[in-house]
Amino acid sequence: MHQYNLTPSLAQAHNGVGTVWSHSDITHYLGGTDHTDPDAYFAMYGYNMQQFFALV
């Protein structure tokens, strides 16, 4: 993000805006992906996507 001078913003799949996207966001906005989101992995450690974004 630094290299391309992008400001971190959590994706909003309903309108395609944002610089930090999850696979779920891509599926809902663009379609065509069968990758799984890290949501279940994050949950194992007590995190969610919003907390991950805060770390970014």
PDB file of N, CA, C and O in Angstrom, chain B, residues numbered from 101:
ATOM      1  N   MET B 101       0.816  -1.161   0.000  1.00  0.00           N
ATOM      2  CA  MET B 101       0.000   0.000   0.000  1.00  0.00           C
ATOM      3  C   MET B 101       0.879   1.251   0.000  1.00  0.00           C
ATOM      4  O   MET B 101       0.581   2.238  -0.673  1.00  0.00           O
ATOM      5  N   HIS B 102       1.944   1.190   0.754  1.00  0.00           N
ATOM      6  CA  HIS B 102       2.857   2.328   0.801  1.00  0.00           C
ATOM      7  C   HIS B 102       3.461   2.603  -0.574  1.00  0.00           C
ATOM      8  O   HIS B 102       3.533   3.749  -1.018  1.00  0.00           O
ATOM      9  N   GLN B 103       3.894   1.529  -1.238  1.00  0.00           N
ATOM     10  CA  GLN B 103       4.533   1.667  -2.546  1.00  0.00           C
ATOM     11  C   GLN B 103       3.621   2.379  -3.553  1.00  0.00           C
ATOM     12  O   GLN B 103       4.088   3.167  -4.376  1.00  0.00           O
ATOM     13  N   TYR B 104       2.334   2.097  -3.480  1.00  0.00           N
ATOM     14  CA  TYR B 104       1.393   2.682  -4.438  1.00  0.00           C
ATOM     15  C   TYR B 104       0.618   3.869  -3.863  1.00  0.00           C
ATOM     16  O   TYR B 104      -0.344   4.347  -4.464  1.00  0.00           O
ATOM     17  N   ASN B 105       1.054   4.337  -2.685  1.00  0.00           N
ATOM     18  CA  ASN B 105       0.453   5.495  -2.043  1.00  0.00           C
ATOM     19  C   ASN B 105      -1.055   5.322  -1.823  1.00  0.00           C
ATOM     20  O   ASN B 105      -1.844   6.235  -2.067  1.00  0.00           O
ATOM     21  N   LEU B 106      -1.433   4.120  -1.353  1.00  0.00           N
ATOM     22  CA  LEU B 106      -2.835   3.820  -1.073  1.00  0.00           C
ATOM     23  C   LEU B 106      -3.121   4.025   0.403  1.00  0.00           C
ATOM     24  O   LEU B 106      -2.329   3.626   1.257  1.00  0.00           O
ATOM     25  N   THR B 107      -4.228   4.632   0.696  1.00  0.00           N
ATOM     26  CA  THR B 107      -4.668   4.801   2.073  1.00  0.00           C
ATOM     27  C   THR B 107      -5.518   3.600   2.444  1.00  0.00           C
ATOM     28  O   THR B 107      -6.456   3.267   1.720  1.00  0.00           O
ATOM     29  N   PRO B 108      -5.212   2.939   3.560  1.00  0.00           N
ATOM     30  CA  PRO B 108      -6.023   1.786   3.958  1.00  0.00           C
ATOM     31  C   PRO B 108      -7.479   2.178   4.197  1.00  0.00           C
ATOM     32  O   PRO B 108      -7.770   3.123   4.929  1.00  0.00           O
ATOM     33  N   SER B 109      -8.375   1.442   3.572  1.00  0.00           N
ATOM     34  CA  SER B 109      -9.800   1.583   3.837  1.00  0.00           C
ATOM     35  C   SER B 109     -10.437   0.213   3.654  1.00  0.00           C
ATOM     36  O   SER B 109     -10.189  -0.469   2.659  1.00  0.00           O
ATOM     37  N   LEU B 110     -11.245  -0.178   4.604  1.00  0.00           N
ATOM     38  CA  LEU B 110     -11.875  -1.492   4.573  1.00  0.00           C
ATOM     39  C   LEU B 110     -12.890  -1.539   3.435  1.00  0.00           C
ATOM     40  O   LEU B 110     -13.707  -0.631   3.284  1.00  0.00           O
ATOM     41  N   ALA B 111     -12.834  -2.591   2.646  1.00  0.00           N
ATOM     42  CA  ALA B 111     -13.699  -2.721   1.474  1.00  0.00           C
ATOM     43  C   ALA B 111     -15.169  -2.698   1.862  1.00  0.00           C
ATOM     44  O   ALA B 111     -15.571  -3.155   2.932  1.00  0.00           O
ATOM     45  N   GLN B 112     -15.942  -2.153   0.958  1.00  0.00           N
ATOM     46  CA  GLN B 112     -17.391  -2.158   1.068  1.00  0.00           C
ATOM     47  C   GLN B 112     -17.913  -2.846  -0.185  1.00  0.00           C
ATOM     48  O   GLN B 112     -18.055  -2.226  -1.239  1.00  0.00           O
ATOM     49  N   ALA B 113     -18.197  -4.141  -0.052  1.00  0.00           N
ATOM     50  CA  ALA B 113     -18.539  -4.958  -1.215  1.00  0.00           C
ATOM     51  C   ALA B 113     -19.783  -4.462  -1.946  1.00  0.00           C
ATOM     52  O   ALA B 113     -19.970  -4.773  -3.122  1.00  0.00           O
ATOM     53  N   HIS B 114     -20.619  -3.711  -1.281  1.00  0.00           N
ATOM     54  CA  HIS B 114     -21.843  -3.247  -1.958  1.00  0.00           C
ATOM     55  C   HIS B 114     -21.576  -2.170  -3.005  1.00  0.00           C
ATOM     56  O   HIS B 114     -22.413  -1.931  -3.876  1.00  0.00           O
ATOM     57  N   ASN B 115     -20.405  -1.512  -2.925  1.00  0.00           N
ATOM     58  CA  ASN B 115     -20.129  -0.467  -3.921  1.00  0.00           C
ATOM     59  C   ASN B 115     -18.724  -0.549  -4.523  1.00  0.00           C
ATOM     60  O   ASN B 115     -18.365   0.292  -5.347  1.00  0.00           O
ATOM     61  N   GLY B 116     -17.929  -1.537  -4.132  1.00  0.00           N
ATOM     62  CA  GLY B 116     -16.617  -1.729  -4.718  1.00  0.00           C
ATOM     63  C   GLY B 116     -15.552  -0.759  -4.268  1.00  0.00           C
ATOM     64  O   GLY B 116     -14.513  -0.633  -4.916  1.00  0.00           O
ATOM     65  N   VAL B 117     -15.796  -0.068  -3.165  1.00  0.00           N
ATOM     66  CA  VAL B 117     -14.847   0.915  -2.662  1.00  0.00           C
ATOM     67  C   VAL B 117     -14.020   0.299  -1.542  1.00  0.00           C
ATOM     68  O   VAL B 117     -14.555  -0.428  -0.705  1.00  0.00           O
ATOM     69  N   GLY B 118     -12.727   0.580  -1.518  1.00  0.00           N
ATOM     70  CA  GLY B 118     -11.860   0.136  -0.446  1.00  0.00           C
ATOM     71  C   GLY B 118     -10.548  -0.389  -0.973  1.00  0.00           C
ATOM     72  O   GLY B 118     -10.439  -0.751  -2.144  1.00  0.00           O
ATOM     73  N   THR B 119      -9.553  -0.432  -0.110  1.00  0.00           N
ATOM     74  CA  THR B 119      -8.232  -0.923  -0.503  1.00  0.00           C
ATOM     75  C   THR B 119      -7.855  -2.218   0.208  1.00  0.00           C
ATOM     76  O   THR B 119      -6.902  -2.880  -0.203  1.00  0.00           O
ATOM     77  N   VAL B 120      -8.572  -2.597   1.262  1.00  0.00           N
ATOM     78  CA  VAL B 120      -8.319  -3.857   1.970  1.00  0.00           C
ATOM     79  C   VAL B 120      -9.567  -4.722   1.805  1.00  0.00           C
ATOM     80  O   VAL B 120     -10.611  -4.445   2.394  1.00  0.00           O
ATOM     81  N   TRP B 121      -9.442  -5.773   0.996  1.00  0.00           N
ATOM     82  CA  TRP B 121     -10.576  -6.629   0.657  1.00  0.00           C
ATOM     83  C   TRP B 121     -10.379  -8.034   1.209  1.00  0.00           C
ATOM     84  O   TRP B 121      -9.264  -8.555   1.242  1.00  0.00           O
ATOM     85  N   SER B 122     -11.467  -8.626   1.635  1.00  0.00           N
ATOM     86  CA  SER B 122     -11.457 -10.053   1.992  1.00  0.00           C
ATOM     87  C   SER B 122     -11.964 -10.834   0.782  1.00  0.00           C
ATOM     88  O   SER B 122     -12.513 -10.250  -0.152  1.00  0.00           O
ATOM     89  N   HIS B 123     -11.780 -12.144   0.800  1.00  0.00           N
ATOM     90  CA  HIS B 123     -12.322 -12.967  -0.289  1.00  0.00           C
ATOM     91  C   HIS B 123     -13.842 -12.848  -0.342  1.00  0.00           C
ATOM     92  O   HIS B 123     -14.432 -12.880  -1.422  1.00  0.00           O
ATOM     93  N   SER B 124     -14.463 -12.714   0.799  1.00  0.00           N
ATOM     94  CA  SER B 124     -15.914 -12.562   0.845  1.00  0.00           C
ATOM     95  C   SER B 124     -16.352 -11.284   0.125  1.00  0.00           C
ATOM     96  O   SER B 124     -17.328 -11.293  -0.625  1.00  0.00           O
ATOM     97  N   ASP B 125     -15.633 -10.196   0.354  1.00  0.00           N
ATOM     98  CA  ASP B 125     -15.946  -8.947  -0.341  1.00  0.00           C
ATOM     99  C   ASP B 125     -15.824  -9.117  -1.856  1.00  0.00           C
ATOM    100  O   ASP B 125     -16.680  -8.654  -2.610  1.00  0.00           O
ATOM    101  N   ILE B 126     -14.775  -9.772  -2.284  1.00  0.00           N
ATOM    102  CA  ILE B 126     -14.558  -9.994  -3.716  1.00  0.00           C
ATOM    103  C   ILE B 126     -15.677 -10.844  -4.298  1.00  0.00           C
ATOM    104  O   ILE B 126     -16.192 -10.549  -5.376  1.00  0.00           O
ATOM    105  N   THR B 127     -16.056 -11.906  -3.579  1.00  0.00           N
ATOM    106  CA  THR B 127     -17.141 -12.765  -4.040  1.00  0.00           C
ATOM    107  C   THR B 127     -18.430 -11.983  -4.203  1.00  0.00           C
ATOM    108  O   THR B 127     -19.129 -12.138  -5.205  1.00  0.00           O
ATOM    109  N   HIS B 128     -18.755 -11.137  -3.221  1.00  0.00           N
ATOM    110  CA  HIS B 128     -20.009 -10.399  -3.278  1.00  0.00           C
ATOM    111  C   HIS B 128     -20.003  -9.312  -4.355  1.00  0.00           C
ATOM    112  O   HIS B 128     -21.031  -9.059  -4.982  1.00  0.00           O
ATOM    113  N   TYR B 129     -18.865  -8.676  -4.569  1.00  0.00           N
ATOM    114  CA  TYR B 129     -18.834  -7.565  -5.524  1.00  0.00           C
ATOM    115  C   TYR B 129     -18.442  -8.009  -6.932  1.00  0.00           C
ATOM    116  O   TYR B 129     -19.070  -7.613  -7.914  1.00  0.00           O
ATOM    117  N   LEU B 130     -17.398  -8.834  -7.019  1.00  0.00           N
ATOM    118  CA  LEU B 130     -16.877  -9.221  -8.327  1.00  0.00           C
ATOM    119  C   LEU B 130     -17.276 -10.629  -8.751  1.00  0.00           C
ATOM    120  O   LEU B 130     -17.424 -10.904  -9.941  1.00  0.00           O
ATOM    121  N   GLY B 131     -17.450 -11.524  -7.771  1.00  0.00           N
ATOM    122  CA  GLY B 131     -17.748 -12.917  -8.075  1.00  0.00           C
ATOM    123  C   GLY B 131     -16.523 -13.650  -8.600  1.00  0.00           C
ATOM    124  O   GLY B 131     -15.453 -13.063  -8.762  1.00  0.00           O
ATOM    125  N   GLY B 132     -16.690 -14.926  -8.860  1.00  0.00           N
ATOM    126  CA  GLY B 132     -15.649 -15.706  -9.513  1.00  0.00           C
ATOM    127  C   GLY B 132     -14.502 -16.168  -8.649  1.00  0.00           C
ATOM    128  O   GLY B 132     -13.450 -16.515  -9.187  1.00  0.00           O
ATOM    129  N   THR B 133     -14.647 -16.190  -7.342  1.00  0.00           N
ATOM    130  CA  THR B 133     -13.578 -16.733  -6.496  1.00  0.00           C
ATOM    131  C   THR B 133     -14.134 -17.844  -5.631  1.00  0.00           C
ATOM    132  O   THR B 133     -15.263 -17.772  -5.146  1.00  0.00           O
ATOM    133  N   ASP B 134     -13.318 -18.877  -5.443  1.00  0.00           N
ATOM    134  CA  ASP B 134     -13.735 -19.972  -4.573  1.00  0.00           C
ATOM    135  C   ASP B 134     -12.819 -20.076  -3.348  1.00  0.00           C
ATOM    136  O   ASP B 134     -12.830 -21.080  -2.636  1.00  0.00           O
ATOM    137  N   HIS B 135     -12.044 -19.044  -3.119  1.00  0.00           N
ATOM    138  CA  HIS B 135     -11.169 -19.018  -1.954  1.00  0.00           C
ATOM    139  C   HIS B 135     -12.007 -18.766  -0.702  1.00  0.00           C
ATOM    140  O   HIS B 135     -13.072 -18.150  -0.760  1.00  0.00           O
ATOM    141  N   THR B 136     -11.511 -19.249   0.414  1.00  0.00           N
ATOM    142  CA  THR B 136     -12.223 -19.013   1.670  1.00  0.00           C
ATOM    143  C   THR B 136     -11.618 -17.823   2.392  1.00  0.00           C
ATOM    144  O   THR B 136     -10.429 -17.531   2.265  1.00  0.00           O
ATOM    145  N   ASP B 137     -12.441 -17.164   3.129  1.00  0.00           N
ATOM    146  CA  ASP B 137     -12.004 -16.028   3.925  1.00  0.00           C
ATOM    147  C   ASP B 137     -11.258 -16.505   5.159  1.00  0.00           C
ATOM    148  O   ASP B 137     -11.428 -17.644   5.594  1.00  0.00           O
ATOM    149  N   PRO B 138     -10.441 -15.642   5.714  1.00  0.00           N
ATOM    150  CA  PRO B 138      -9.738 -16.005   6.936  1.00  0.00           C
ATOM    151  C   PRO B 138     -10.608 -15.848   8.187  1.00  0.00           C
ATOM    152  O   PRO B 138     -10.102 -15.954   9.304  1.00  0.00           O
ATOM    153  N   ASP B 139     -11.908 -15.596   8.012  1.00  0.00           N
ATOM    154  CA  ASP B 139     -12.777 -15.351   9.165  1.00  0.00           C
ATOM    155  C   ASP B 139     -12.707 -16.452  10.215  1.00  0.00           C
ATOM    156  O   ASP B 139     -12.580 -16.165  11.405  1.00  0.00           O
ATOM    157  N   ALA B 140     -12.787 -17.704   9.787  1.00  0.00           N
ATOM    158  CA  ALA B 140     -12.742 -18.820  10.736  1.00  0.00           C
ATOM    159  C   ALA B 140     -11.378 -18.879  11.423  1.00  0.00           C
ATOM    160  O   ALA B 140     -11.289 -19.153  12.621  1.00  0.00           O
ATOM    161  N   TYR B 141     -10.319 -18.622  10.658  1.00  0.00           N
ATOM    162  CA  TYR B 141      -8.970 -18.609  11.225  1.00  0.00           C
ATOM    163  C   TYR B 141      -8.844 -17.485  12.249  1.00  0.00           C
ATOM    164  O   TYR B 141      -8.341 -17.691  13.353  1.00  0.00           O
ATOM    165  N   PHE B 142      -9.306 -16.294  11.871  1.00  0.00           N
ATOM    166  CA  PHE B 142      -9.276 -15.162  12.807  1.00  0.00           C
ATOM    167  C   PHE B 142     -10.042 -15.498  14.081  1.00  0.00           C
ATOM    168  O   PHE B 142      -9.570 -15.210  15.181  1.00  0.00           O
ATOM    169  N   ALA B 143     -11.225 -16.106  13.941  1.00  0.00           N
ATOM    170  CA  ALA B 143     -12.071 -16.420  15.087  1.00  0.00           C
ATOM    171  C   ALA B 143     -11.380 -17.370  16.065  1.00  0.00           C
ATOM    172  O   ALA B 143     -11.601 -17.294  17.274  1.00  0.00           O
ATOM    173  N   MET B 144     -10.539 -18.266  15.535  1.00  0.00           N
ATOM    174  CA  MET B 144      -9.815 -19.184  16.423  1.00  0.00           C
ATOM    175  C   MET B 144      -8.925 -18.421  17.396  1.00  0.00           C
ATOM    176  O   MET B 144      -8.614 -18.922  18.477  1.00  0.00           O
ATOM    177  N   TYR B 145      -8.521 -17.228  17.024  1.00  0.00           N
ATOM    178  CA  TYR B 145      -7.631 -16.423  17.855  1.00  0.00           C
ATOM    179  C   TYR B 145      -8.308 -15.170  18.404  1.00  0.00           C
ATOM    180  O   TYR B 145      -7.651 -14.268  18.924  1.00  0.00           O
ATOM    181  N   GLY B 146      -9.649 -15.131  18.277  1.00  0.00           N
ATOM    182  CA  GLY B 146     -10.413 -14.027  18.838  1.00  0.00           C
ATOM    183  C   GLY B 146     -10.374 -12.744  18.020  1.00  0.00           C
ATOM    184  O   GLY B 146     -10.598 -11.660  18.557  1.00  0.00           O
ATOM    185  N   TYR B 147     -10.093 -12.856  16.722  1.00  0.00           N
ATOM    186  CA  TYR B 147     -10.042 -11.684  15.845  1.00  0.00           C
ATOM    187  C   TYR B 147     -11.177 -11.725  14.831  1.00  0.00           C
ATOM    188  O   TYR B 147     -11.801 -12.765  14.620  1.00  0.00           O
ATOM    189  N   ASN B 148     -11.432 -10.594  14.215  1.00  0.00           N
ATOM    190  CA  ASN B 148     -12.352 -10.527  13.084  1.00  0.00           C
ATOM    191  C   ASN B 148     -11.745  -9.579  12.043  1.00  0.00           C
ATOM    192  O   ASN B 148     -10.664  -9.030  12.257  1.00  0.00           O
ATOM    193  N   MET B 149     -12.427  -9.393  10.938  1.00  0.00           N
ATOM    194  CA  MET B 149     -11.884  -8.590   9.841  1.00  0.00           C
ATOM    195  C   MET B 149     -11.667  -7.136  10.262  1.00  0.00           C
ATOM    196  O   MET B 149     -10.681  -6.522   9.854  1.00  0.00           O
ATOM    197  N   GLN B 150     -12.553  -6.587  11.056  1.00  0.00           N
ATOM    198  CA  GLN B 150     -12.389  -5.201  11.504  1.00  0.00           C
ATOM    199  C   GLN B 150     -11.137  -5.051  12.369  1.00  0.00           C
ATOM    200  O   GLN B 150     -10.429  -4.049  12.268  1.00  0.00           O
ATOM    201  N   GLN B 151     -10.863  -6.042  13.216  1.00  0.00           N
ATOM    202  CA  GLN B 151      -9.659  -5.986  14.047  1.00  0.00           C
ATOM    203  C   GLN B 151      -8.410  -6.156  13.196  1.00  0.00           C
ATOM    204  O   GLN B 151      -7.392  -5.510  13.445  1.00  0.00           O
ATOM    205  N   PHE B 152      -8.485  -7.035  12.179  1.00  0.00           N
ATOM    206  CA  PHE B 152      -7.357  -7.178  11.260  1.00  0.00           C
ATOM    207  C   PHE B 152      -7.080  -5.853  10.552  1.00  0.00           C
ATOM    208  O   PHE B 152      -5.931  -5.428  10.428  1.00  0.00           O
ATOM    209  N   PHE B 153      -8.145  -5.215  10.093  1.00  0.00           N
ATOM    210  CA  PHE B 153      -7.985  -3.924   9.424  1.00  0.00           C
ATOM    211  C   PHE B 153      -7.335  -2.896  10.352  1.00  0.00           C
ATOM    212  O   PHE B 153      -6.493  -2.112   9.913  1.00  0.00           O
ATOM    213  N   ALA B 154      -7.714  -2.893  11.617  1.00  0.00           N
ATOM    214  CA  ALA B 154      -7.119  -1.965  12.577  1.00  0.00           C
ATOM    215  C   ALA B 154      -5.603  -2.207  12.697  1.00  0.00           C
ATOM    216  O   ALA B 154      -4.836  -1.265  12.900  1.00  0.00           O
ATOM    217  N   LEU B 155      -5.189  -3.445  12.572  1.00  0.00           N
ATOM    218  CA  LEU B 155      -3.760  -3.769  12.614  1.00  0.00           C
ATOM    219  C   LEU B 155      -3.045  -3.264  11.363  1.00  0.00           C
ATOM    220  O   LEU B 155      -1.882  -2.865  11.423  1.00  0.00           O
ATOM    221  N   VAL B 156      -3.741  -3.284  10.242  1.00  0.00           N
ATOM    222  CA  VAL B 156      -3.147  -2.795   8.987  1.00  0.00           C
ATOM    223  C   VAL B 156      -2.861  -1.312   9.127  1.00  0.00           C
ATOM    224  O   VAL B 156      -2.359  -0.689   8.191  1.00  0.00           O
TER     225      VAL B 156
END
